[in-house]
Amino acid sequence: MAILKQNESFNADTLHEKVIGIASDMVLHDSGFHFHKTKSQLLYAPSGCMTVTTSDRQLVLPPFRMLWIPAHEVHRVNFRNIVAYRSIYFDEDYSQKYIKSDLKVLHVNTLLKEIIERICFWEWSALKSDQTNLLNVFWDEMQRAQEEKLELKMPQDRRFKRIVEEWTLRQSIPPMLKNLAEKTGAVEKTISRIFKKETGLSYQDWRQQWRLQRSIELLVEGNSIGEVSHILDFSSDSAFIEFFKKHTGSTPLQYLMKNE
């Protein structure tokens, strides 16, 4: 078990245990792009919200979601407010016996939440019989966990890749299509074609998906509906609620309550 302090370095690849759990309360964290050579990683926060960026997509992890990151997957973890950070590293050969090794976001039920907490706070050592039994339950629940599909594919075209990364890091709302065309010098049809080809969404739909992800972050961080509506430039609170319900099937408050 390791309780990390803010900005303390940690490299799971230097450790040889099959299962390594760490815990920390952090704020304003940016891991930078990196990957793990020999370890698969489970990333989770019981409170707070994390944004994870890979080479081609962005994912939001509120407290009811966790992210499975296979070894060698390049990723970057960001958050601005206080987050109860939990991370479990599994020896790649060991974890591949239980879970297909690809990037996926999974729902966290009450049992998984408690097991993750237990693993993150036990001592690093050869696994004892009671720990092995708990891990058996963990893997069973992992295989049953519902996969979540709220992700945002990122364009790879060099004209837009850097500017999109800047929006993500600065949390700047992507501009309207007309304004983006003026900023980049590209015509609107070209922008739309590139985004559709590389993300599967028109630019307008991609921008709306970005706002949806950001709204979840802001709500989890404790902002009111009025504050989120203002930050994301909705015309009114009711317009934001309607937008959120259209994309998630729930109002913002219902969405948070049902996932507690």
C-alpha positions as CSV (number, residue, x, y, z in Angstrom):
1,M,0.0,0.0,0.0
2,A,1.2,3.5,-0.8
3,I,-0.4,6.8,0.2
4,L,1.0,9.2,-2.3
5,K,1.6,12.9,-1.6
6,Q,0.9,15.6,-4.1
7,N,3.5,15.6,-6.9
8,E,5.2,12.5,-5.4
9,S,6.6,10.2,-8.2
10,F,5.6,6.6,-8.5
11,N,6.6,3.9,-11.1
12,A,4.7,0.7,-10.8
13,D,6.9,-1.0,-13.4
14,T,9.7,-1.1,-10.9
15,L,7.7,-3.3,-8.5
16,H,7.3,-7.0,-8.9
17,E,4.1,-7.8,-6.9
18,K,1.1,-9.1,-8.9
19,V,-1.2,-6.5,-7.4
20,I,-0.2,-3.0,-6.3
21,G,-2.7,-0.5,-4.8
22,I,-2.1,3.2,-4.2
23,A,-4.3,5.9,-2.8
24,S,-4.1,9.7,-2.6
25,D,-6.0,12.9,-2.2
26,M,-4.8,15.2,-5.0
27,V,-5.7,18.5,-6.6
28,L,-4.6,20.1,-9.9
29,H,-3.0,17.0,-11.1
30,D,-1.6,16.4,-14.6
31,S,0.2,13.1,-15.1
32,G,1.5,13.9,-18.6
33,F,1.3,11.4,-21.3
34,H,2.9,8.1,-20.2
35,F,2.4,4.3,-20.4
36,H,3.1,1.3,-18.2
37,K,5.4,-1.4,-19.7
38,T,4.5,-4.4,-17.5
39,K,1.3,-3.4,-15.7
40,S,-2.4,-3.0,-16.5
41,Q,-4.1,-0.3,-14.4
42,L,-7.5,0.2,-12.9
43,L,-8.2,3.9,-12.3
44,Y,-11.0,5.1,-10.0
45,A,-12.0,8.0,-7.7
46,P,-14.7,7.5,-5.0
47,S,-15.0,11.3,-5.0
48,G,-14.1,14.0,-7.5
49,C,-13.8,13.6,-11.3
50,M,-10.9,12.8,-13.6
51,T,-10.4,13.4,-17.3
52,V,-8.3,10.8,-19.1
53,T,-6.9,11.5,-22.6
54,T,-5.4,8.8,-24.8
55,S,-3.8,9.0,-28.2
56,D,-7.3,9.2,-29.9
57,R,-10.0,9.9,-27.3
58,Q,-11.0,11.6,-24.1
59,L,-12.9,10.0,-21.3
60,V,-14.6,11.4,-18.1
61,L,-14.5,9.4,-14.9
62,P,-17.0,10.6,-12.3
63,P,-17.2,8.5,-9.0
64,F,-19.5,5.8,-10.5
65,R,-17.0,4.9,-13.3
66,M,-13.6,3.3,-13.5
67,L,-11.2,2.9,-16.3
68,W,-9.3,-0.2,-17.2
69,I,-6.0,0.7,-18.9
70,P,-4.0,-2.1,-20.5
71,A,-0.2,-2.1,-20.5
72,H,1.4,0.0,-23.2
73,E,-1.7,2.2,-23.6
74,V,-0.5,5.9,-23.7
75,H,-2.7,8.0,-21.5
76,R,-2.8,11.3,-19.5
77,V,-4.8,11.9,-16.3
78,N,-6.0,15.4,-15.4
79,F,-8.1,16.9,-12.7
80,R,-8.5,20.3,-11.2
81,N,-10.4,19.9,-7.9
82,I,-9.7,17.6,-5.0
83,V,-9.9,13.9,-6.1
84,A,-9.7,10.8,-4.0
85,Y,-7.4,9.0,-6.3
86,R,-7.3,5.2,-6.4
87,S,-5.2,3.1,-8.7
88,I,-4.5,-0.6,-8.8
89,Y,-1.7,-2.0,-11.0
90,F,-1.8,-5.6,-12.0
91,D,1.0,-7.7,-13.5
92,E,0.0,-7.9,-17.2
93,D,0.4,-11.7,-17.4
94,Y,-1.8,-12.1,-14.3
95,S,-4.6,-9.7,-15.3
96,Q,-4.9,-11.2,-18.9
97,K,-6.3,-14.4,-17.4
98,Y,-9.3,-12.5,-16.2
99,I,-10.0,-9.5,-18.5
100,K,-9.6,-8.8,-22.2
101,S,-6.8,-6.3,-22.4
102,D,-8.3,-3.2,-24.1
103,L,-9.2,0.2,-22.9
104,K,-12.7,0.3,-21.4
105,V,-14.8,2.4,-19.0
106,L,-16.9,0.3,-16.5
107,H,-19.6,1.1,-14.0
108,V,-18.7,0.8,-10.4
109,N,-21.2,-0.9,-8.1
110,T,-21.2,-0.8,-4.3
111,L,-19.3,-4.1,-4.0
112,L,-16.6,-3.1,-6.4
113,K,-16.2,0.2,-4.7
114,E,-15.5,-1.5,-1.4
115,I,-13.2,-4.1,-2.9
116,I,-11.1,-1.4,-4.6
117,E,-10.8,0.5,-1.3
118,R,-9.6,-2.7,0.4
119,I,-7.0,-3.4,-2.3
120,C,-5.7,0.1,-2.3
121,F,-5.0,0.0,1.4
122,W,-3.5,-3.4,1.9
123,E,0.2,-4.0,2.2
124,W,2.3,-4.9,-0.8
125,S,3.4,-8.5,-0.4
126,A,2.9,-12.0,-1.7
127,L,-0.9,-12.5,-1.8
128,K,-2.4,-14.2,1.2
129,S,-5.3,-16.6,1.0
130,D,-7.9,-14.1,2.2
131,Q,-6.6,-11.6,-0.4
132,T,-6.7,-14.2,-3.1
133,N,-10.3,-14.9,-2.2
134,L,-11.2,-11.2,-2.4
135,L,-9.5,-10.9,-5.8
136,N,-11.6,-13.8,-7.1
137,V,-14.7,-11.8,-6.2
138,F,-13.2,-8.7,-7.7
139,W,-12.5,-10.4,-11.1
140,D,-16.0,-11.9,-11.1
141,E,-17.5,-8.4,-10.5
142,M,-15.2,-6.9,-13.1
143,Q,-16.4,-9.4,-15.8
144,R,-20.0,-8.5,-14.9
145,A,-19.5,-4.7,-14.8
146,Q,-21.5,-2.7,-17.4
147,E,-19.4,-1.0,-19.9
148,E,-20.0,2.8,-20.4
149,K,-19.7,4.4,-23.8
150,L,-19.5,8.1,-22.9
151,E,-16.2,9.0,-24.7
152,L,-15.1,11.6,-27.2
153,K,-12.9,10.6,-30.1
154,M,-10.2,13.2,-30.9
155,P,-9.3,14.3,-34.4
156,Q,-5.8,13.4,-35.5
157,D,-5.4,15.9,-38.3
158,R,-2.5,18.1,-37.4
159,R,-4.5,21.3,-38.1
160,F,-6.9,20.4,-35.3
161,K,-5.1,18.0,-33.0
162,R,-3.1,20.6,-31.1
163,I,-6.0,23.1,-30.8
164,V,-8.3,20.4,-29.4
165,E,-5.7,19.4,-26.8
166,E,-5.5,23.1,-25.8
167,W,-9.3,23.2,-25.3
168,T,-9.1,20.1,-23.2
169,L,-6.3,21.3,-20.9
170,R,-7.7,24.9,-20.5
171,Q,-11.3,23.7,-20.4
172,S,-12.1,26.3,-23.1
173,I,-15.5,25.7,-24.8
174,P,-14.9,24.7,-28.4
175,P,-16.1,27.6,-30.6
176,M,-18.9,27.5,-33.1
177,L,-18.0,26.0,-36.5
178,K,-18.0,29.5,-38.1
179,N,-15.6,30.8,-35.5
180,L,-13.3,27.8,-35.7
181,A,-13.1,28.2,-39.5
182,E,-12.1,31.9,-39.0
183,K,-9.5,30.9,-36.4
184,T,-7.9,28.1,-38.4
185,G,-8.3,29.4,-41.9
186,A,-10.0,26.2,-43.0
187,V,-13.4,26.3,-44.7
188,E,-16.4,24.9,-42.7
189,K,-17.0,22.0,-45.1
190,T,-13.4,20.9,-44.7
191,I,-13.6,21.0,-40.9
192,S,-16.9,19.0,-41.0
193,R,-15.5,16.4,-43.3
194,I,-12.4,15.9,-41.2
195,F,-14.3,15.6,-37.9
196,K,-16.8,13.2,-39.4
197,K,-14.0,11.0,-40.8
198,E,-11.8,11.0,-37.7
199,T,-14.3,11.1,-34.9
200,G,-17.5,9.7,-36.4
201,L,-19.3,12.9,-35.5
202,S,-20.0,16.2,-37.3
203,Y,-18.2,19.1,-35.7
204,Q,-21.4,20.4,-34.2
205,D,-22.2,17.0,-32.7
206,W,-18.6,16.6,-31.5
207,R,-18.9,20.0,-29.8
208,Q,-22.1,19.0,-28.0
209,Q,-20.5,15.8,-26.8
210,W,-17.6,17.8,-25.4
211,R,-20.1,20.1,-23.5
212,L,-21.8,17.0,-22.2
213,Q,-18.6,15.5,-20.8
214,R,-17.6,18.9,-19.3
215,S,-21.0,19.3,-17.7
216,I,-20.6,15.9,-15.9
217,E,-17.3,17.1,-14.6
218,L,-18.7,20.4,-13.4
219,L,-21.7,18.7,-11.7
220,V,-19.6,16.2,-9.9
221,E,-17.3,19.0,-8.7
222,G,-20.3,20.5,-7.0
223,N,-21.4,23.3,-9.4
224,S,-25.1,24.1,-9.5
225,I,-27.2,23.7,-12.6
226,G,-27.2,27.5,-13.0
227,E,-23.4,27.7,-12.8
228,V,-22.9,24.8,-15.3
229,S,-25.4,26.4,-17.6
230,H,-23.5,29.7,-17.5
231,I,-20.0,28.2,-17.8
232,L,-21.0,26.2,-20.9
233,D,-22.8,29.1,-22.5
234,F,-26.4,27.7,-22.5
235,S,-29.1,30.2,-23.1
236,S,-30.9,29.2,-19.9
237,D,-30.9,26.6,-17.1
238,S,-33.9,24.9,-18.7
239,A,-32.0,24.7,-22.0
240,F,-29.1,23.0,-20.3
241,I,-31.4,20.5,-18.5
242,E,-33.2,19.7,-21.7
243,F,-29.8,19.2,-23.5
244,F,-28.5,16.9,-20.6
245,K,-31.7,14.8,-20.6
246,K,-31.6,14.4,-24.3
247,H,-28.1,12.9,-24.2
248,T,-28.3,10.9,-20.9
249,G,-32.0,10.1,-20.5
250,S,-32.0,11.8,-17.1
251,T,-32.0,15.4,-15.7
252,P,-28.6,16.4,-14.1
253,L,-29.9,15.8,-10.6
254,Q,-31.4,12.4,-11.5
255,Y,-28.2,11.4,-13.2
256,L,-26.1,12.1,-10.1
257,M,-28.6,10.5,-7.7
258,K,-29.0,7.3,-9.6
259,N,-25.3,6.8,-9.8
260,E,-24.5,7.5,-6.2
